[in-house]
Amino acid sequence: YYLGETSLQHKILAIAEEEGVRQAAYALKLLQSDGELKIASTGKNEQSGELVTREYKVQGPVMLMLTTTAIDVDEELLNRCLVLTVNESREQTQAIHAMQRHGQTLEGLLQSSEKQYLTTLHQNAQRLLRPLKVVNPYADRLTFLSDKTRTRRDHMKYLTLIQAITLLHQYQREVKRVEHRGQVIEYIEV
């Protein structure tokens, strides 16, 4: 709550263990759902000495990345996130060990250098993306499970994923324009 108003805006908030978020779970849920946090706090006015209420505000959107080994994570926080799980099989562990050993070889060193080059290349490509709107002309034909209330949020995650993929491919799509109330809106289609 006491960060600068735009300190988290368009940032990734990475929390290494879910245990560290228990105290802040309510605030994080609000930030994810409402796109902002607000809190009022009472303090003394430095000049008059009178008690005054000051509002603190933190703007989103913010991407929340959370890792945990816990089984019982706050369900309300979980349904605001895209949940990815880890393959815990013996075969996966063996594959990880093989990659770790490979990383110690000359070929592994060269691949690590190549990885850094590609990461920089992708970051530079992302800087070229324009903040275009995305329109999905097929949206009315899409279907999604509706047997649980959590799918209300999951459905929006699904639609947002489609938008993100479209936005990443914006240079393979025609930029269209529409005028609405005197303003030109540029968009691309899925």
N, C-alpha and C positions, 0 to 999 in steps of 0.2 A: 504493500500500500504506500510505502514511503519512498519509493523510487521516483525518479522524474516522470512526468506525465507520459513521455514517449520513450522511456528507457527500454521497454519490452516490445514496443510496436514493431511488427515484422521481424521479430527475432525468434531464435530457437532457444527454449528453456529446457536444458537437459538436466534431469535429476537422476543420479546414478543408482540410487536404491529407493524403492517406494517407501521404505521406512522413514526417510527424511522428509516426506511430503505430508505425513499424517496431520501435522499441525496446520499446514496450509491448504489442505484438500478443499475446504469450502471456498476459499478465495480462488483457487485454480479452476474449480467448477464454474464459478461465476465468470471468470475471465474467458473460459472456453465458450460458455453459452451466450453471455451478454456482450462479449468483445471489449469489456472494460471493467475496471474495479473502482468503486467509490467508497470512501469512509470519511466520517466526520469525527474530528477530534477536538477536545476542548483544551485550551491553553491560555496563558496570560498574554495580553497585549503588552509589548515591551514599553510602549510610551505611557499608556494610561494605567497599566496594572490590572485592568478589568479582564474578566474571563471572556474569551471569544471562541467561537466555533470556526474551525478551519476545515475545509473539505480537501481531501487528497484524492487524486484521480490517476489511474494508470490505464492507458489506452492499449488495446489490442489492435489487430489480431496477433496472437502469439502461437507458435507451434510448441506443443508440449511433448517432450520425449522422456519417457520414464522406463527404467529397467527395474526388474524385481525378480526374486526367486519365491516370493510369497504366494501362497495359494489364495488367500482371502484379501484381495485388493478391493477397495471401495467401488462397489458396483456402479454407483452414480458417476464416479470419475471415469471408470472403464467405458461406459457407454458413450462417452464424449470423445473417445480415442479409437484409432484403428489399432487393433490388437494383433501383434505378430508373435508367434510362438517359435521356440527353438526345437530343432530335431535333436532329441536326446539319445538316439540309438547308438549302439556300439560302432556300427559302420560309419556314422557321422564323426564320432570321436576319432576313429582311425584315419579318416580323411583329413581331419584337422591336424592330427599329429604329422601326417605325411606333408602337408603344406608348411607346417612349422619347420620341419627338417629341410624342405626344399628352400625355404627362406634363408637358410644358412649357406647355400651354395652360390657360386658365381652367377649362375643363371637366375637365382632368386634375387640377388643384389640388383641385377640388370632389370628384372621385372619390377622391382620396387621403384627404381628410378623412372621406369616407363609409367608406372601407376601415378607418380607425382606429376609427370608431364601431362597425362590424360586428365587428371583432376583439375589442373590449372586450365587446360583447354576447355573443359566443361564449364568451369566457373566463368571463363570469358564468354562462352557461348550464352550462358544464362544472362549475362549483362546486356546482351543484344535483344533480349525478349522485350517486346512492347507490352504495356498494360492494357491489352485489348479485352473487350467483353467476349464471352463465349455463348453462342446460341446453339441449343440442341434441337434441331427440327424433328428428331425422333423421340423426344422425351415422352410424349404421350403414349408411345408404343412400348416403353420399357416396363418391366415387371420386377417386383421385389417381394420377398416374404413379408407377410403382415400378421404372423401368428403371435408375436410378442411386442410389447410396447417399446422395447429397446430398438426395434427396427425403425422407429420414427427417426432416430438419430443416425442409425446405420445407413438408411436409405440416402440421407443427405451426404454422408461420407462417400457413398457409391457415386452419386451425381457429381460431387466435387472432384473425385478421382478422374472421371471422364473429362471434366473441364480442364484439369491440370494436364492431362495427356494431350488434349487438343491444343492448349496454350503452348506446350513444348514443341508442337509441330506447326506452329503458326506460319512459318515460312513456306510450308507446303500447302497453304490454304489461301484462298482469295480473301483479301480484306474488303468487307462490305461496309456501306455507310447508310445510315438512315437519319433523317431529320425529324426531331421530336421537340415541339415547343421552342423552336428556334435554335436548338442545339444539335450539332452533328455528332452522332454516336457511331464509332467504328467498332466492328465486331467480326469474328470469324465463326464459321459453323463447324460442328463436330463432323 
